[in-house]
Amino acid sequence: MDADTAPKTSAHAAFAAATVSAAAFAAFILGAHLQPDLGPRFELSVADFANWNVATFATAIVGGLAIGRIARRLGTRVALGAVLFVATVGMLLIASADSATAAFVGRLAAAFAFGGTWGTTQSVASAAASADARARAAGIVQTGPPAGSALAAAINAWIGPASTSVSGIEAFRGSALGVAALCVVATAALFLIPRTIPTSTPAASVATGTGFNRRGLIVGGVALALQMAAYWCSFAWLPQHLAIERGLPRTETGTLLVVVALFQILGDVLGGRAVARYGTRAVFTTGSLAVAAGLSMTAFAWPILASTVGGVGAALAATGLGMGLWAAFAPMFAQHIPESNRAAGLSTVYNVARLVQIPAQVVLATMYARTGSLASALGLSAACCALSIIPFIFDHLAFDQSMIFDHFSSEISFDF
């Protein structure tokens, strides 16, 4: 890749990777959106869905490890093609489900597919981008999940009910078919993604590290695990909380979730630029506090928000924006992992952090049994966000000199 074509190739590859990630995430998150439908349809309780979530996140971990290995052995394009194929199959299983077991298997298939997207798509951005464009490329790829979340919310809010009106099928089936179609369309993006991750790129000329930085991965991994807990403890239950406990109509719930996702995209886009100027710790801390505040208000100050014009939307917008500001996590981890192992390495780090979801969902089921409200899930998420700041505040020594992003020094740059 020469200097003239690197930026163009980087942008094309990053947008293509984001497209695949969006489709896979839409299939994955749709399960949360469908809980208000599937619960009454198949007589499923909150405890049942908590068990589903445990199995779902465990399957996502397996999928992440498997897809990472496929990317290393057979190439990036093949791996992401497998992601879209399995996600499509999962959605078709849900669309045709006549029992809770069939719907559950479809959700597991979607989880397996999505588990491998983060590491593989971020390795595309890391390898294809030049040194000064790496953070921006990572930010583009990171917009995939919130874009997928917005698409899933929109499809479930409008296409699902429309399918009932037009063809008489149940809304959840129409939503699943809509996301399946999205996955099929996204396969066109595969042709803009390199077949394999190159072992030598312009980005390799900068100090990206030639071996594993164990301490950096552990410290950053702790923060990532807490962020993962915060994200999934809230977003796996937020649709059901808004629709069932707060009594919002399907379209209003979908609209609010689209707002969350759009502001998360904004945070992803701004995150790379903000980190380049202010540093990882400052931006990560700001985002975490914004999420903690937004979720706490949604969980425990709902009467105030509901009585204020735009109050609920503002709280959820702050939550989405804060979630988006951690886009710089991907290139940070990429610098700790050798390029030859980056796709598998990033998938491993991400999915090891995802392990925290297994005990977290059990804790949530216990809290719900005691409180009778899913607001406890949002409260737990807010607490995890606040705790995730600690590793960055007290242990910046986990990063070598090229990784210390002190915004008070004009001599240190954000070399991604």
C-alpha positions as CSV (number, residue, x, y, z in Angstrom):
1,M,0.0,0.0,0.0
2,D,1.7,3.3,-1.1
3,A,1.2,6.7,0.5
4,D,-1.2,7.9,-2.2
5,T,-3.7,5.0,-1.8
6,A,-3.4,4.4,2.0
7,P,-5.9,7.0,3.2
8,K,-8.5,6.0,0.6
9,T,-8.0,2.3,1.3
10,S,-8.2,3.0,5.0
11,A,-11.5,4.9,4.7
12,H,-13.1,2.2,2.4
13,A,-12.0,-0.6,4.7
14,A,-13.1,1.2,7.9
15,F,-16.6,2.0,6.5
16,A,-16.9,-1.6,5.1
17,A,-15.9,-3.0,8.5
18,A,-18.4,-0.7,10.2
19,T,-21.2,-1.9,7.9
20,V,-20.5,-5.6,8.7
21,S,-20.3,-4.7,12.4
22,A,-23.6,-2.8,12.3
23,A,-25.5,-5.7,10.7
24,A,-24.0,-8.3,13.1
25,F,-24.8,-6.1,16.1
26,A,-28.3,-5.4,14.9
27,A,-28.9,-9.2,14.9
28,F,-27.3,-9.5,18.4
29,I,-29.2,-6.7,20.1
30,L,-32.5,-7.5,18.5
31,G,-32.9,-10.2,21.1
32,A,-33.2,-7.5,23.8
33,H,-35.7,-5.5,21.8
34,L,-37.9,-8.6,21.3
35,Q,-38.1,-9.6,25.0
36,P,-41.4,-7.7,25.5
37,D,-42.9,-9.7,22.6
38,L,-41.3,-13.1,23.3
39,G,-42.1,-13.0,27.0
40,P,-45.9,-13.2,26.7
41,R,-45.7,-15.2,23.5
42,F,-43.7,-18.1,25.1
43,E,-44.4,-17.5,28.7
44,L,-40.9,-16.3,29.6
45,S,-40.0,-14.5,32.9
46,V,-37.3,-12.1,33.7
47,A,-35.4,-15.0,35.3
48,D,-35.7,-16.9,32.0
49,F,-34.3,-14.0,30.0
50,A,-31.5,-13.6,32.5
51,N,-30.6,-17.3,31.9
52,W,-30.8,-16.6,28.1
53,N,-28.4,-13.7,28.5
54,V,-25.9,-15.8,30.4
55,A,-25.9,-18.4,27.6
56,T,-25.9,-15.6,25.0
57,F,-22.8,-13.9,26.3
58,A,-21.0,-17.3,26.8
59,T,-21.8,-18.1,23.2
60,A,-20.5,-14.7,22.1
61,I,-17.2,-15.5,23.8
62,V,-16.9,-18.8,21.9
63,G,-17.8,-17.0,18.7
64,G,-15.2,-14.4,19.3
65,L,-12.4,-16.9,19.7
66,A,-13.6,-19.0,16.8
67,I,-14.0,-16.0,14.4
68,G,-10.6,-14.7,15.5
69,R,-9.0,-18.0,14.5
70,I,-10.8,-18.0,11.2
71,A,-9.5,-14.5,10.4
72,R,-6.0,-15.6,11.2
73,R,-6.1,-18.8,9.2
74,L,-8.4,-18.0,6.3
75,G,-8.5,-14.3,6.1
76,T,-10.5,-11.3,7.3
77,R,-13.0,-11.4,4.5
78,V,-13.9,-15.1,5.0
79,A,-14.2,-14.5,8.8
80,L,-16.6,-11.6,8.4
81,G,-18.5,-13.5,5.7
82,A,-19.0,-16.2,8.2
83,V,-20.3,-13.7,10.7
84,L,-23.0,-12.4,8.4
85,F,-24.0,-15.9,7.3
86,V,-24.5,-17.1,10.9
87,A,-26.2,-13.9,11.9
88,T,-28.7,-14.3,9.0
89,V,-29.4,-17.9,10.0
90,G,-30.0,-16.8,13.6
91,M,-32.6,-14.2,12.5
92,L,-34.4,-16.7,10.2
93,L,-34.6,-19.1,13.1
94,I,-36.2,-16.4,15.3
95,A,-38.6,-15.4,12.5
96,S,-39.8,-19.0,12.1
97,A,-39.7,-19.9,15.8
98,D,-42.8,-21.7,17.1
99,S,-41.3,-22.4,20.5
100,A,-39.1,-20.7,23.1
101,T,-36.3,-23.2,22.3
102,A,-36.2,-22.2,18.6
103,A,-36.1,-18.5,19.4
104,F,-33.3,-19.3,21.9
105,V,-31.2,-21.1,19.4
106,G,-31.6,-18.3,16.9
107,R,-30.4,-15.8,19.6
108,L,-27.4,-18.0,20.3
109,A,-26.5,-18.0,16.6
110,A,-26.6,-14.2,16.5
111,A,-24.5,-14.1,19.6
112,F,-21.9,-16.4,18.1
113,A,-21.7,-14.3,15.0
114,F,-21.4,-11.0,16.7
115,G,-18.8,-12.3,19.2
116,G,-16.1,-12.2,16.5
117,T,-16.8,-8.9,14.9
118,W,-15.1,-6.4,17.3
119,G,-11.5,-7.8,17.1
120,T,-11.6,-8.6,13.4
121,T,-13.1,-5.3,12.3
122,Q,-10.8,-3.3,14.5
123,S,-7.8,-5.1,13.2
124,V,-8.9,-4.1,9.7
125,A,-8.8,-0.4,10.8
126,S,-5.5,-0.8,12.7
127,A,-3.7,-2.5,9.7
128,A,-5.2,-0.5,6.9
129,A,-4.8,3.0,8.4
130,S,-1.7,5.2,8.3
131,A,-0.3,6.2,11.7
132,D,-2.0,9.6,11.9
133,A,-5.3,8.2,10.7
134,R,-5.6,5.1,13.0
135,A,-7.7,6.8,15.7
136,R,-10.1,8.1,13.1
137,A,-10.3,4.7,11.4
138,A,-11.0,3.1,14.7
139,G,-13.7,5.7,15.4
140,I,-15.4,4.9,12.1
141,V,-15.4,1.1,12.8
142,Q,-16.7,1.7,16.3
143,T,-19.8,3.4,14.9
144,G,-20.9,0.0,13.6
145,P,-22.4,-1.3,16.9
146,P,-24.4,1.9,17.7
147,A,-25.6,2.1,14.1
148,G,-26.7,-1.5,14.3
149,S,-28.5,-0.7,17.6
150,A,-30.3,2.2,15.9
151,L,-31.3,0.0,13.0
152,A,-32.5,-2.8,15.3
153,A,-34.6,-0.3,17.3
154,A,-36.0,1.3,14.2
155,I,-36.8,-2.1,12.5
156,N,-38.5,-3.4,15.7
157,A,-40.5,-0.1,16.2
158,W,-41.8,0.3,12.7
159,I,-41.1,-2.6,10.3
160,G,-42.2,-5.2,12.8
161,P,-45.7,-3.7,13.4
162,A,-45.9,-2.9,9.7
163,S,-45.4,-6.5,8.8
164,T,-48.3,-7.4,11.0
165,S,-50.6,-4.9,9.3
166,V,-49.5,-6.0,5.8
167,S,-49.1,-9.7,6.0
168,G,-50.6,-10.6,9.4
169,I,-47.4,-12.2,10.8
170,E,-46.4,-11.4,14.4
171,A,-44.4,-8.3,14.9
172,F,-41.3,-10.1,16.3
173,R,-41.1,-12.3,13.1
174,G,-41.2,-9.2,10.9
175,S,-38.5,-7.6,12.9
176,A,-36.3,-10.7,12.6
177,L,-36.8,-10.9,8.9
178,G,-35.9,-7.2,8.6
179,V,-32.6,-7.7,10.3
180,A,-31.9,-10.8,8.3
181,A,-32.4,-8.7,5.1
182,L,-30.0,-6.2,6.6
183,C,-27.3,-8.9,7.1
184,V,-27.7,-10.1,3.5
185,V,-27.3,-6.5,2.1
186,A,-24.2,-6.0,4.3
187,T,-22.4,-8.8,2.5
188,A,-21.7,-6.3,-0.3
189,A,-19.3,-4.5,2.0
190,L,-17.1,-7.6,2.2
191,F,-15.6,-6.7,-1.2
192,L,-14.0,-3.5,0.3
193,I,-12.3,-5.4,3.1
194,P,-8.8,-6.9,2.6
195,R,-8.7,-10.7,2.3
196,T,-6.1,-10.8,5.0
197,I,-4.6,-8.5,7.5
198,P,-1.3,-7.3,6.1
199,T,1.8,-7.9,8.2
200,S,3.5,-4.7,7.1
201,T,1.7,-1.4,6.7
202,P,2.6,2.3,7.0
203,A,1.3,2.1,10.6
204,A,4.0,-0.5,11.4
205,S,6.7,2.2,11.1
206,V,5.6,3.9,14.3
207,A,6.1,2.6,17.8
208,T,3.2,0.2,18.0
209,G,5.0,-2.5,20.0
210,T,6.5,-5.7,18.8
211,G,5.3,-8.0,21.6
212,F,2.5,-8.4,24.1
213,N,2.4,-5.7,26.8
214,R,0.9,-7.9,29.6
215,R,0.4,-5.2,32.2
216,G,-1.2,-2.8,29.7
217,L,-3.6,-5.5,28.6
218,I,-4.5,-6.4,32.2
219,V,-5.1,-2.8,33.4
220,G,-6.9,-1.8,30.3
221,G,-8.8,-5.1,30.4
222,V,-10.2,-4.4,33.9
223,A,-11.6,-1.1,32.7
224,L,-12.9,-2.7,29.6
225,A,-14.6,-5.5,31.6
226,L,-16.4,-2.9,33.8
227,Q,-17.4,-1.0,30.7
228,M,-18.8,-4.2,29.2
229,A,-20.8,-4.8,32.3
230,A,-22.1,-1.3,32.3
231,Y,-23.1,-1.5,28.6
232,W,-24.9,-4.9,28.7
233,C,-26.4,-4.6,32.1
234,S,-28.2,-1.6,30.8
235,F,-28.8,-2.2,27.1
236,A,-29.8,-5.8,27.5
237,W,-32.7,-4.7,29.7
238,L,-33.4,-1.1,28.7
239,P,-36.0,-2.0,26.0
240,Q,-38.0,-4.1,28.5
241,H,-37.6,-1.5,31.2
242,L,-39.0,1.3,29.0
243,A,-41.8,-0.8,27.4
244,I,-43.0,-2.9,30.4
245,E,-42.1,-1.0,33.6
246,R,-42.4,2.5,32.3
247,G,-45.3,1.7,30.0
248,L,-44.0,3.5,26.9
249,P,-45.6,2.6,23.5
250,R,-43.5,0.5,21.1
251,T,-42.8,3.4,18.8
252,E,-41.8,5.7,21.6
253,T,-39.5,3.1,23.1
254,G,-37.9,2.5,19.7
255,T,-37.5,6.2,19.1
256,L,-35.7,6.7,22.5
257,L,-33.4,3.8,21.7
258,V,-32.6,5.3,18.3
259,V,-31.7,8.5,20.1
260,V,-29.3,6.6,22.4
261,A,-27.6,4.9,19.4
262,L,-27.3,8.1,17.4
263,F,-25.6,9.9,20.3
264,Q,-23.3,6.9,20.7
265,I,-22.3,7.3,17.0
266,L,-21.6,10.9,17.7
267,G,-19.5,10.0,20.6
268,D,-17.6,7.4,18.5
269,V,-16.9,10.0,15.8
270,L,-15.8,12.6,18.3
271,G,-13.9,10.2,20.6
272,G,-10.9,9.8,18.4
273,R,-10.5,13.5,17.8
274,A,-11.0,14.3,21.5
275,V,-8.4,11.7,22.6
276,A,-5.9,13.2,20.2
277,R,-6.3,16.5,21.9
278,Y,-7.1,15.8,25.5
279,G,-5.8,12.2,26.1
280,T,-7.3,8.8,26.8
281,R,-7.9,9.2,30.5
282,A,-9.6,12.6,30.3
283,V,-12.0,11.5,27.5
284,F,-12.7,8.0,29.0
285,T,-13.4,9.6,32.4
286,T,-15.8,12.1,30.9
287,G,-17.6,9.5,29.0
288,S,-17.9,7.2,32.0
289,L,-19.3,9.9,34.2
290,A,-21.8,10.9,31.5
291,V,-23.1,7.3,31.3
292,A,-23.3,7.0,35.1
293,A,-25.3,10.2,35.3
294,G,-27.7,9.3,32.5
295,L,-28.4,5.8,33.7
296,S,-28.8,6.9,37.3
297,M,-31.3,9.6,36.3
298,T,-33.2,7.1,34.1
299,A,-33.4,4.5,36.9
300,F,-34.0,6.6,40.0
301,A,-35.4,10.0,38.9
302,W,-37.9,8.9,36.3
303,P,-40.8,11.1,37.6
304,I,-38.6,14.2,37.3
305,L,-37.4,13.3,33.8
306,A,-41.0,12.4,32.6
307,S,-42.4,15.7,33.9
308,T,-39.6,17.7,32.1
309,V,-39.9,18.4,28.4
310,G,-37.1,16.3,26.8
311,G,-35.9,15.0,30.1
312,V,-35.9,11.3,29.3
313,G,-34.4,11.9,25.9
314,A,-31.7,14.1,27.4
315,A,-30.7,11.5,30.0
316,L,-30.6,8.8,27.4
317,A,-28.7,11.0,25.0
318,A,-26.0,11.6,27.6
319,T,-25.8,7.9,28.2
320,G,-25.3,7.2,24.4
321,L,-22.7,10.0,24.0
322,G,-20.7,8.7,27.0
323,M,-20.8,5.2,25.7
324,G,-19.4,6.4,22.4
325,L,-16.4,8.2,23.8
326,W,-14.5,5.0,24.5
327,A,-13.8,4.5,20.8
328,A,-10.1,4.9,21.4
329,F,-10.0,1.6,23.3
330,A,-9.5,-0.4,20.2
331,P,-6.3,1.3,18.9
332,M,-5.0,1.4,22.5
333,F,-5.3,-2.4,22.7
334,A,-4.0,-2.8,19.2
335,Q,-0.7,-1.2,20.2
336,H,-0.2,-3.8,22.9
337,I,-0.6,-6.8,20.5
338,P,1.8,-7.8,17.6
339,E,0.2,-7.2,14.2
340,S,0.5,-10.9,13.2
341,N,-1.8,-11.9,16.1
342,R,-3.9,-8.7,16.2
343,A,-7.3,-10.1,15.0
344,A,-7.2,-13.1,17.3
345,G,-5.6,-11.0,20.1
346,L,-8.2,-8.3,20.1
347,S,-11.0,-10.8,19.9
348,T,-9.5,-12.6,22.9
349,V,-9.2,-9.5,25.0
350,Y,-12.7,-8.4,24.2
351,N,-14.3,-11.7,24.9
352,V,-12.3,-12.4,28.1
353,A,-13.7,-9.0,29.3
354,R,-17.1,-10.2,28.2
355,L,-16.9,-13.0,30.8
356,V,-18.0,-10.6,33.4
357,Q,-21.5,-10.7,31.9
358,I,-22.1,-14.2,33.1
359,P,-22.1,-13.4,36.9
360,A,-23.6,-9.9,36.2
361,Q,-26.7,-11.4,34.7
362,V,-27.1,-13.7,37.7
363,V,-26.7,-10.7,40.0
364,L,-29.4,-8.8,38.0
365,A,-31.8,-11.7,38.3
366,T,-31.3,-11.8,42.0
367,M,-31.7,-8.0,42.3
368,Y,-34.9,-8.1,40.3
369,A,-36.3,-10.8,42.5
370,R,-35.8,-8.6,45.5
371,T,-36.8,-5.2,44.1
372,G,-39.3,-6.2,41.4
373,S,-37.8,-3.6,39.0
374,L,-35.2,-3.5,36.2
375,A,-34.1,-0.1,37.4
376,S,-31.6,-2.1,39.5
377,A,-29.9,-3.1,36.3
378,L,-29.4,0.5,35.3
379,G,-28.1,1.3,38.7
380,L,-25.6,-1.5,38.5
381,S,-24.5,-0.2,35.1
382,A,-23.9,3.3,36.5
383,A,-21.8,1.9,39.3
384,C,-19.7,-0.1,36.9
385,C,-19.1,3.0,34.8
386,A,-17.9,4.9,37.8
387,L,-15.6,2.1,38.9
388,S,-14.1,1.8,35.4
389,I,-12.4,5.1,35.8
390,I,-10.1,3.9,38.6
391,P,-7.6,1.9,36.4
392,F,-7.0,5.0,34.2
393,I,-6.6,7.4,37.1
394,F,-4.2,5.4,39.3
395,D,-2.3,3.2,36.9
396,H,-1.1,5.0,33.8
397,L,2.2,3.3,34.3
398,A,0.7,0.3,32.6
399,F,1.5,2.1,29.3
400,D,5.0,2.8,27.9
401,Q,6.1,6.3,26.9
402,S,4.4,6.1,23.6
403,M,1.1,5.3,25.3
404,I,1.0,8.0,28.0
405,F,-1.5,10.6,26.8
406,D,-1.0,13.6,29.0
407,H,-2.9,16.5,27.6
408,F,-0.8,18.9,29.7
409,S,2.3,18.1,27.5
410,S,2.5,19.4,24.0
411,E,5.4,17.1,23.3
412,I,3.5,13.8,23.5
413,S,1.2,13.0,20.6
414,F,-1.6,10.4,20.2
415,D,0.2,8.1,17.6
416,F,-2.6,5.9,16.3
